[in-house]
Amino acid sequence: MVQPARNKVRAMLGELLENMEDAQEVASGLAREYPEYRAMAEAVHRVKDIVLMACELEAYDERESNEF
């Protein structure tokens, strides 16, 4: 049985990932139009990758706990 706290974490990570994907789109658009924003776009991309990794780790952790 999945714990309510784990469900909340999954939901929050999913929402955060969606927001980061949107932020990456906006930041990339700004960087294309204004090259001085390139560093910001790269930072947003790195943060999105970190959030994606957290989502993957959460999914992996759930699979691990279901095996036992």
For each residue, the residues with C-beta under 8 A, 3 or more apart:
1:
2: 6 7 62
3: 6 7
4: 7 8
5: 8 9
6: 2 3 9 10 58 62
7: 2 3 4 10 11
8: 4 5 11 12
9: 5 6 12 13 58
10: 6 7 13 14 58
11: 7 8 14 15
12: 8 9 15 16
13: 9 10 16 17 51 54 55 58
14: 10 11 17 18 55
15: 11 12 18 19
16: 12 13 19 20 51
17: 13 14 20 21 48 51 52 55
18: 14 15 21 22
19: 15 16 22 23
20: 16 17 23 24 44 47 48 51
21: 17 18 24 25 48
22: 18 19 25 26
23: 19 20 26 27 44 48
24: 20 21 27 28 41 44 45 48
25: 21 22 28 29
26: 22 23 29 30
27: 23 24 30 31 37 40 41 44 45
28: 24 25 31 32 41 45
29: 25 26 32 33
30: 26 27 33 34 37 40 41
31: 27 28 34 35 37 38 40 41
32: 28 29
33: 29 30 37
34: 30 31 37
35: 31 38
36:
37: 27 30 31 33 34 40 41
38: 31 35 41 42
39: 42 43
40: 27 30 31 37 43 44
41: 24 27 28 30 31 37 38 44 45
42: 38 39 45 46
43: 39 40 46 47
44: 20 23 24 27 40 41 47 48
45: 24 27 28 41 42 48 49
46: 42 43 49 50
47: 20 43 44 50 51
48: 17 20 21 23 24 44 45 51 52
49: 45 46 52 53
50: 46 47 53 54
51: 13 16 17 20 47 48 54 55
52: 17 48 49 55 56
53: 49 50 56 57
54: 13 50 51 57 58
55: 13 14 17 51 52 58 59
56: 52 53 59 60
57: 53 54 60 61
58: 6 9 10 13 54 55 61 62
59: 55 56 62 63
60: 56 57 63 64
61: 57 58 64 65
62: 2 6 58 59 65 66
63: 59 60 66 67
64: 60 61 67 68
65: 61 62 68
66: 62 63
67: 63 64
68: 64 65
